[in-house]
Amino acid sequence: MLDDLRNTAVSGPEEPVPPELVPSGIPPARQGTRASFLGMTAAQRFVIVLMMLIMTCILGTFCLIITEKIVPPFF
């Protein structure tokens, strides 16, 4: 398998297999569709990330208040 690795890397890309030779049980690869992460659109992912950022900021602030590293001015 690795005996002829250098020659296969130097040679150009292999020619595509004609559709007649592709087994019929294997579906063809989807052309032109972009895979979505966890089935969400870009806008949905942005909202999730924005909510996580806000939650992290709030929880971090509460942690600093509880450990008395910062003191709110109204106390």
Buried (B, 14 or more C-beta within 10 A) or exposed (E): EEEEEEEEEEEEEEEEEEEEEEEEEEEEEEEEEEEEEEEEEEEEEEEEEEEEEEEEEEEEEEEEEEEEEEEEEEE
